[in-house]
Amino acid sequence: MIEGPRLVTEARPGLAAELGTLWTAVTRADGAVGFAVDAPEADIRTAADELVEDVRAGRQQLIAIDADGELAGTVFLRRGDRAVVRHRADVLKLMLHPDLQGRGWGKALLDAAVAHATTIGLEQLLLSTRGGTALPEFYVKQGWTQVGLFPDALRIGPGDLRDEHWFQLRL
Ligand SMILES: CC(C)(COP(=O)(O)OP(=O)(O)OC[C@H]1O[C@@H](n2cnc3c(N)ncnc32)[C@H](O)[C@@H]1OP(=O)(O)O)[C@@H](O)C(=O)NCCC(=O)NCCS
């Protein structure tokens, strides 16, 4: 059974391990979520621990989808922490378990993040994504505007440099 998308108000015990498992599966399926496809699982799990710590500390907010009681989809919002950037947030780690991709859940997660951002009074969202993938097209389709491109800013593997595409959504 699929539940969500919902705002996670209390990070349950074991959430970091679930995120590590999800993040590793998405990475191994060539998802563009911060790691090369063959990155060590321990590194991904360390990043998952840190991210859930940020959620517990209120530095980031998580909107999640569960499948059969396990974390299966995420998107994180990280609001600017100084006066000059409090009106905006970064959208990070939009990912669906490979078994659930292509069925509308990614759009549902992103829509939920945008709705929540609007509710808490944010004025704009920012995100970056990996070039050489269909992702820039995905965000354009969701109504985002490409506002920049950093050439060769991502090293995905030996000899594999990718552009980083920056997107903005005004709320
Ligand atoms: C990117 C991702 C979140 C999209 O979620 P999804 O559930 O697979 O996509 P959806 O089924 O919600 O698709 C929504 C719409 O975008 C389109 N779309 C989906 N993936 C697309 C892609 N790669 N390129 C272009 N369009 C795409 C769909 O056709 C659909 O359009 P429609 O509403 O007109 O039918 C998901 O595929 C994923 O987790 N990928 C791996 C992780 C990743 O790379 N995340 C990106 C971080 S920047």
The ligand as a MOL file (V3000), in Angstrom:
LIG
                    3D

  0  0  0     0  0            999 V3000
M  V30 BEGIN CTAB
M  V30 COUNTS 48 50 0 0 0
M  V30 BEGIN ATOM
M  V30 1 C 12.8810 12.0630 -11.3610 0
M  V30 2 C 11.7680 11.3260 -10.6210 0
M  V30 3 C 11.6380 11.8760 -9.2130 0
M  V30 4 C 10.4580 11.5480 -11.3840 0
M  V30 5 O 9.4350 10.8800 -10.7100 0
M  V30 6 P 8.5080 9.8490 -11.4760 0
M  V30 7 O 7.5300 9.3240 -10.5100 0
M  V30 8 O 9.3730 8.8460 -12.1600 0
M  V30 9 O 7.8370 10.7800 -12.5810 0
M  V30 10 P 6.2670 10.9720 -12.7920 0
M  V30 11 O 5.6760 9.6430 -13.1320 0
M  V30 12 O 5.7070 11.6950 -11.6160 0
M  V30 13 O 6.2570 11.9030 -14.0700 0
M  V30 14 C 5.6500 13.1840 -14.0520 0
M  V30 15 C 5.7160 13.7620 -15.4310 0
M  V30 16 O 7.0780 13.9830 -15.8030 0
M  V30 17 C 7.3980 13.2160 -16.9540 0
M  V30 18 N 8.6950 12.6170 -16.7150 0
M  V30 19 C 9.0060 11.6980 -15.7860 0
M  V30 20 N 10.2940 11.3910 -15.8370 0
M  V30 21 C 10.7770 12.1370 -16.8520 0
M  V30 22 C 12.0220 12.2520 -17.4050 0
M  V30 23 N 13.0590 11.5250 -16.9350 0
M  V30 24 N 12.1740 13.1060 -18.4390 0
M  V30 25 C 11.1710 13.8340 -18.9120 0
M  V30 26 N 9.9360 13.7710 -18.4270 0
M  V30 27 C 9.7550 12.9240 -17.4020 0
M  V30 28 C 6.3350 12.1540 -17.0820 0
M  V30 29 O 6.1230 11.8090 -18.4390 0
M  V30 30 C 5.1490 12.8370 -16.4930 0
M  V30 31 O 4.5380 13.6700 -17.4550 0
M  V30 32 P 2.9360 13.7120 -17.5890 0
M  V30 33 O 2.4570 14.2770 -16.2610 0
M  V30 34 O 2.7030 14.6160 -18.7380 0
M  V30 35 O 2.5350 12.2990 -17.8180 0
M  V30 36 C 12.0320 9.8010 -10.5320 0
M  V30 37 O 12.0990 9.2470 -11.8200 0
M  V30 38 C 13.2900 9.4370 -9.7700 0
M  V30 39 O 13.2420 9.2000 -8.5740 0
M  V30 40 N 14.4540 9.3340 -10.4530 0
M  V30 41 C 15.6900 8.9560 -9.8040 0
M  V30 42 C 16.1780 9.9960 -8.8230 0
M  V30 43 C 16.5480 11.2900 -9.5140 0
M  V30 44 O 17.2830 11.2930 -10.4800 0
M  V30 45 N 16.0460 12.4070 -8.9710 0
M  V30 46 C 16.2880 13.7200 -9.5100 0
M  V30 47 C 16.9430 14.5970 -8.5240 0
M  V30 48 S 17.2900 16.2220 -9.2140 0
M  V30 END ATOM
M  V30 BEGIN BOND
M  V30 1 1 1 2
M  V30 2 1 2 3
M  V30 3 1 2 4
M  V30 4 1 2 36
M  V30 5 1 4 5
M  V30 6 1 5 6
M  V30 7 2 6 7
M  V30 8 1 6 8
M  V30 9 1 6 9
M  V30 10 1 9 10
M  V30 11 2 10 11
M  V30 12 1 10 12
M  V30 13 1 10 13
M  V30 14 1 13 14
M  V30 15 1 14 15
M  V30 16 1 15 16
M  V30 17 1 15 30
M  V30 18 1 16 17
M  V30 19 1 17 18
M  V30 20 1 17 28
M  V30 21 1 18 19
M  V30 22 1 18 27
M  V30 23 2 19 20
M  V30 24 1 20 21
M  V30 25 1 21 22
M  V30 26 2 21 27
M  V30 27 1 22 23
M  V30 28 2 22 24
M  V30 29 1 24 25
M  V30 30 2 25 26
M  V30 31 1 26 27
M  V30 32 1 28 29
M  V30 33 1 28 30
M  V30 34 1 30 31
M  V30 35 1 31 32
M  V30 36 2 32 33
M  V30 37 1 32 34
M  V30 38 1 32 35
M  V30 39 1 36 37
M  V30 40 1 36 38
M  V30 41 2 38 39
M  V30 42 1 38 40
M  V30 43 1 40 41
M  V30 44 1 41 42
M  V30 45 1 42 43
M  V30 46 2 43 44
M  V30 47 1 43 45
M  V30 48 1 45 46
M  V30 49 1 46 47
M  V30 50 1 47 48
M  V30 END BOND
M  V30 END CTAB
M  END
